[in-house]
Amino acid sequence: MTKTVPGLMPDLAAWQQWADRRRRGVEAVRRAKGRFRPVAEPRAWLWLPRNAATTLVVIDKGTPSCRVAIVEPLRHLDLARTAVLAPRDLDIDPLEGLGGAWEARPYDGPADLPATIGSVLTLGAYLHWSEGAVRWAQARDVTVHLVQHGLLTPWSPPAPAGAHVLAWCDSDAEYWTRGRPDVTAQVVGSQMLWAASHEGRPRITTDRPVMLGQLHGTELTRRETLTTYLHACAQGEMLYRPHPNEKDAVSRTLHAVMRRRGVEFASTSTALTELTQPVVSIFSTGTLEAAIRGLPAWVTATDPPPWVRDFWRRYGLAEWGGEPTPPWPTLDEEPAATLARVIRGA
């Protein structure tokens, strides 16, 4: 019997219910350990240009993938008419190096947004500051552009109602809009992968692959990922590189189990973008980045569920043991520039 491959959840409300259930479980563990503390009310800045703002860019997070997806387009937008909303504790300065002039104001909520805004660019309405801005935009028939910042699994947050998604590729555009007649999408490409394609081809220093860890992920159970890592690494064929988020107690315990079973760990002192050896993962974006940089790259999993195989197919990822993953075609135009052109034409 053929198993149905799931797509994105039907709407943001369904995803939020799923996320809330997971969050309650995490908080219960924290309370049991006596580590739960009340979360302080978040605060944000609203940077307004000297002229009337027509575009609002909401930067909820400063992680590398988010930064390259939503901060880079600022270089190509009309800064004289672009407002920026970001939390005060953001670990980056979103306006650093830009030539525009803004007035920074404390942001208390959507009522502070200028009525002249006709387009909102966001990473997704599942994020705190974007949620309010998107609701404000929906009530005023303001265009909401959602910029994709990672590869898509069935557990990725879906687009808010009425959004226009700026996707990485044709298969992603179809994935975003499947079963969602209220959502539209067009392909602009991935700024992250475009940047990787311009880093220069590295010299491979060893044929021994490194397995990119994903024990922290929610898409697969820890048992599933651990089984794959033991199978791939316990015989010494691959080194295991932990993900930076594998710092929780369960991950550390599993690391100890892996070491006892003979798994050798790779150093994490070298950035992922500076690796000079073959790369393997279950479904990490790092596999595509490595292939684009010119490194041999594969995926593997022990008894992968149907959605994993669908993921491999959609992104053209090659399984371990065969020819490596081919790099994505190089785009003529920088995706951040393409995205900004879409926003300017809105």
Buried (B, 14 or more C-beta within 10 A) or exposed (E): EEEEBEBBBEBBEEBBEBBEEEEEEEEEEEEEEEEEEEEEEEEBBBBBBEEEBBBBBBBBBBBBBBBBBBBBBBBBBBBBBBBBBBBEEBEBEBBEEBEBEBEEEEBEEBEBBEEEBBBBBBBBBBBEBBBBBBBBBBEEEBBBBBBBBBBBBBBBBBBBBBBBBBBBBEBBBEBBBEEBEEBBBBBBBBBBBBBBBEEEEBEEEEEEBBBBBBBBBEBBEBEBBBBBBBBBBBEEEBBBBBBEEBEEEEBEEBBEEBEEEEBEBBEEEEEBBEBEBBBBBBBBBBBBBBBBBBBBBBBBBBEBBEBBBBBBEBBBBBBBEEEBBEBBEEBEEBBBBBBBBBBBEB
